[in-house]
Amino acid sequence: MTQLQKNYENACNAYLKAFCLKHDFYLDNCFWVADQVGTICAIGDSFVDMETIRIDIDRDAPINEWMKWYDYSLRLGMLDAPCPNYA
């Protein structure tokens, strides 16, 4: 693995840790799907992509915004309606 890849994985894991701390998730209950760091993370019963994690942390979104958006996204999915990005 190159140093660049290690740096990317470390950065992704740092974002994940910050996201879990912010939203009171246990880091022990989180894992990158298929061990593909920086893609989709399983957090408890939720699945979160890296872009959503990054946006939430970088923009310092209010604590409840992510969960509201996630629930809204699930409802839209059941209606087969398009879902807006978390931005």
C-alpha positions in Angstrom: 0.0 0.0 0.0 1.4 3.4 -0.9 1.7 6.2 1.6 -1.0 8.1 -0.3 -3.4 5.3 0.2 -2.6 5.0 3.9 -3.1 8.8 4.3 -6.5 8.5 2.6 -7.6 5.6 4.8 -6.4 7.5 7.9 -8.3 10.6 6.9 -11.5 8.6 6.2 -11.2 6.8 9.5 -10.7 10.2 11.3 -13.8 11.6 9.7 -15.7 8.5 10.7 -14.5 8.8 14.3 -15.6 12.5 14.4 -19.0 11.6 12.9 -19.6 8.8 15.4 -18.5 11.1 18.3 -20.7 13.9 17.1 -23.8 11.7 16.7 -23.2 9.5 19.8 -22.5 6.3 17.8 -20.1 3.7 19.2 -17.1 3.4 16.9 -17.0 -0.3 17.8 -20.4 -0.7 16.0 -19.1 0.8 12.7 -17.4 -0.8 9.8 -16.6 0.0 6.2 -18.8 -2.2 3.9 -16.6 -4.9 2.3 -13.6 -3.4 4.1 -13.5 -0.6 1.4 -12.4 2.4 3.5 -13.9 5.7 2.3 -17.0 4.2 0.6 -20.1 3.1 2.6 -20.0 2.7 6.4 -22.4 0.6 8.4 -23.2 2.3 11.6 -25.6 0.3 13.7 -28.6 -0.1 11.5 -27.7 2.8 9.2 -25.5 3.0 6.1 -23.7 6.2 5.5 -21.5 7.1 2.5 -18.2 8.9 3.0 -19.4 12.1 1.2 -22.3 12.5 3.7 -19.9 12.0 6.6 -17.5 14.5 5.2 -20.2 17.1 4.5 -21.6 16.7 8.0 -18.3 17.3 9.7 -16.9 19.9 7.3 -20.0 22.1 7.4 -20.5 21.5 11.1 -24.2 20.6 10.5 -26.5 20.8 13.4 -26.7 17.6 15.4 -30.2 16.5 14.4 -29.9 17.4 10.7 -28.3 14.2 9.6 -30.8 12.0 11.2 -33.7 14.1 9.8 -32.2 13.8 6.3 -31.6 10.1 6.7 -35.2 9.4 7.8 -36.5 11.6 5.0 -34.3 9.7 2.5 -35.6 6.3 3.7 -39.2 7.5 3.3 -38.5 8.8 -0.2 -36.9 5.5 -1.1 -40.1 3.6 -0.1 -42.0 5.9 -2.5 -39.4 5.3 -5.2 -38.8 9.1 -5.3 -35.4 10.7 -5.9 -33.6 11.8 -2.8 -31.7 15.1 -2.4 -28.0 15.0 -1.4 -27.0 15.9 2.1 -25.5 19.3 1.4 
